[in-house]
Amino acid sequence: MDNPFIEAKSLSKVFSSFSGDFVHALENVSFSVNSGEFVSVVGPSGCGKSTLLRIVAGLLRPTNGDVLVGGRKAEEPIKKLGFVFQRPVLFDWHKVLANVLVPVDLAGFKKKDYLEYARELLRLVKLQGFEDKYPAELSGGMQQRVALARALILDPQLLIMDEPFGALDALTRDQLNLELLRIWEEKRKTVIFVTHNIPEAILLGDRVIVFSERPGRIMADITIEIERPRGIEIKSEKRFGELEVEIYNLIASAQTGG
């Protein structure tokens, strides 16, 4: 990669606990991401994946190493960023349209200037007609669609997603995977997507980065050479199955120390 949009260099992160012990979350992590690339990240629970996302977003400083986003060090929260969490984290007292516009308010912009775009995003995530509903009136999958629209409202260069579909049932998850692929094809945002679900990582990603047990290190960076656009049927392809087994074995070997 000649001019990567994201460049992580020798990242390490050590946390201190109340008991005085130290937790080594990440160790010597280096990788690059091109503009418009979709990179999935998988690995055992507790291996530092979410910590990595917070460092890339500028929400957490590494103990050692640097992250460059757009050529600048991520030493503070980066502005052109959309973040989608495992839970939608919607405001119960706001209707859907108002929830999408929350980042506009927080950034100090005029909501009226973003109203039409917010409605366009709700159409994009197939929630037209739900603008005046409250979160409690929506299913979990619909709430996560609102969270995705909210993450896109300020037209971020970078979209960070931390197990956004992990709490959903398998069918809803597959449906939202396909919706995310469609939206990514249209918007071409740079995406870092953390998941525990290996088929999801392969279906979505241009690459899959595989982490070891804590302290998290990169065990493999696998290019997914499956043509786009992709549909759910690619899961039945031989190469998809081979990749799934390869990544599974990597993670299993990390957990057993093999």
ABEGO torsion letter per residue (X at the ends): XABBABBBBGBBBBBBBAAGBBBBABBGBBBBBBBGBBBBBBEBBGAGAAAAAAAAAGABBBABEBBBBGGBBBABBBABBBBBBABAGBBAABBAAAAAAAAAAAAGBBAAAAAAAAAAAAAAAGABGAAABBAAABBAAAAAAAAAAAAAAAGBABBBBBGAAAABBAAAAAAAAAAAAAAAAAAGBBBBBBBABAAAAAAABABBBBBBBOBBBBABBBBBBBBOBBBAAAAABAAAAAAAAAAAAAAAAAAAGX
